[in-house]
Amino acid sequence: MSQVPANLRYRESHEWIDPATGTVGITDHAQAELSDVVYVELPKVGAQVKAGDQVAVVESVKAASDIYSPVDGEVIEVNSGLPDNPALLNADPYAGGWIFKLKVANAASTDSLLDAAAYQQHIA
């Protein structure tokens, strides 16, 4: 059973965002499906992104997956530890394995994403 923290919001494409901080990553379910992550391409700090824009790439031993922005905003920080240690995505997808942080353009936009219960139904 995958971990689905209640305080986060989710895209059907398995990205999560913390509405309080704008921190974005991939879900526990996504990292388990990918298996061992071997490479992460991070977005550029300062990039303006729209909801659904492809902003990063995660490559595992099984496949490469595009990572999409959950909402509109500006990339204000990236997890600089991931390129040297992409396994953080497998080991700790909701804390040490975060991918980037957004300055969210409209805080209410996260309300349109899935809550934890809806995401759990989506992956069931």
N, C-alpha and C positions, 0 to 999 in steps of 0.2 A: 504494500500500500504506500503510495507516494505521500510525502508531506505536502500539505497545502495550507500555509499560514493564513489565518483569518484576517489579518490586518492588511493584506496585499490585494491588488486587483490584477486581473489576468486577461490576456488575449487568447483567443482560440488557437493561435499559432504558438502558444506555450511560453510567451514572455510574461514576466511579472513586473509590476511597478509598485513601489511604496509611495502612496499618495502624500505622505508626510515629508518625504525627503527627495522624491523624484528618482530614487535609485532603481535601476532596471537590471534584470537578469533573466535567466531561463529557469523553468521550473524543475523540481525534482523529477517529475515524470519525464520531461524532455531530456535531462541528462542521463537518465536510466535508459531511455530508448536509444540515445546516441552511443552509449557505452563510453569507452575511454576517449576523452577529449585530448587531442594532440596539438591543436593550433587554434588561436583566437586572433582574428583581425578586428581591432578596435576602431571606433569612429574617431574623427578629429574633434578635439575640443574647440568649441566655437561654432560647430556646424549647426545650422538651422534645420530641423527635421519636422516632417509632418507625420501624423498618425498613419502607420502602415508603410512608411518609407523603410527600405532596407538600409540598415546603419552599421551592421557588424556581420562577421561570419564566424561560425564555430565549426571546426573540422574535427571529426573523430575517426577512429579506426574503421567505422562503418560508412560514414557519409559526411558531406559538408552541408551545413544548414545556414540559411540567411536568418539574421536576427532583425526583427522589425521594431520600429518605435511604437510604443503603445499609444502615445498621444503627441500632439504638437509641442515643440519646445526647442531649447538650445542645449546642446551637449556642453556641460560645464566641468565635467571630470570623467576620466576613464580609470579603470582598475589597472594601473601600470604593472601590477604583479602577475597578471594573467599571461602575457607573452612568455615569460620565463617559467611559469608554473600553471599551464592550462588545466591541469588536473584539479585545481581548486574548484572548477565548475562541477566536477563529480563529487568531490569531498564535502563541499559546503555551498550548495547553489544559492542559498538565501542570505549568506553573510560574506564570507571571504571570497566567494565566487561571483559577486556582482560584476556587471560588465561596464555600465556607464551611468552617469547621473545627468538628469535633465532639469533645466529650469523650465518647469511646466508653464506653457503659455496661458492655459485656462484651467485652474484647479478643478473646476466642475467637470472637466472632460474625463477625468478618471472614473466618474460615476457611470459612464457608459460602458465600462469594461466589466468583465465577469467578476462577481464576488467569489469567495472561496467555495461556497456551496454549489454555485453554477459551474465553476471550473471542475469540481470533483465529479459532477454529473457528466461533463463534457469528456472526461478521460475514462469514465467507467466503462 
